């Protein structure tokens, strides 16, 4: 997971909350990812993103402490990464003061939600990944459609567009390779920025430099699949068909027990790249009537399937 300089556990918990989103436990990586938030906030002139992410990390870890979750798990960032994502989603999908209402309340509620989901997943021998964040984000969006206290951007129709994965900065019809190959890393954190994406790529390299080459490989394969299938170029340029692929790779790198068997591991990862692409294409059709974004669900679904299937391979 990478070595860390000595620091108090609360400092470790804070920075690991940012790096554990991509299954990395490294304070320097977390600090660089947080710096990428500042860069994107400056570029987009939207400081809600970095502010609510910081608040969410603090609130989530404090909640975990109050609930007496294991101190080592908190210090490792395992309790903070879902709150960070909930905070980021609040900044993207809600407006004005609602960003902070959802960011804070969601960061509290996602902790017991994670305990429940992780407990269920452990029975099947798989981690909960980012499913608590997905559940909490979808929940608050659905609630907002029925009450006046909260306002999701979907009420103005923008969310329906985003539910298909679209981004404003993508150029329609022209494949922009610098965007296609780089932006996916930033989109894991909702950051539509080449500079921020490159900073996150460096954060990977700090912890495990060899992952940079693997990330590049699965990204190229994913892009090729999208081009062959005739996927939406605008979404491809925005990195929205590659971020789940990168997460699947990280999930397999972290939790696969088959890595020593190169043949099986490569086959499983390739299968994951194909499957996550298909789920990426299919999911908006299912979610669009509810005005919900797909978030990291393709990654979670495919990673669960691969890891569960791998268990049966190991037993045969």
Secondary structure as GFF3:
##gff-version 3
##sequence-region A 1 316
A	DSSP	alpha_helix	9	19	.	.	.	ID=ss1
A	DSSP	three_ten_helix	20	22	.	.	.	ID=ss2
A	DSSP	alpha_helix	27	44	.	.	.	ID=ss3
A	DSSP	alpha_helix	48	66	.	.	.	ID=ss4
A	DSSP	alpha_helix	71	75	.	.	.	ID=ss5
A	DSSP	alpha_helix	81	93	.	.	.	ID=ss6
A	DSSP	alpha_helix	98	122	.	.	.	ID=ss7
A	DSSP	alpha_helix	131	144	.	.	.	ID=ss8
A	DSSP	three_ten_helix	153	156	.	.	.	ID=ss9
A	DSSP	alpha_helix	158	163	.	.	.	ID=ss10
A	DSSP	alpha_helix	177	187	.	.	.	ID=ss11
A	DSSP	alpha_helix	194	207	.	.	.	ID=ss12
A	DSSP	alpha_helix	210	229	.	.	.	ID=ss13
A	DSSP	alpha_helix	233	237	.	.	.	ID=ss14
A	DSSP	alpha_helix	243	255	.	.	.	ID=ss15
A	DSSP	alpha_helix	262	287	.	.	.	ID=ss16
A	DSSP	three_ten_helix	288	290	.	.	.	ID=ss17
A	DSSP	alpha_helix	297	315	.	.	.	ID=ss18
###
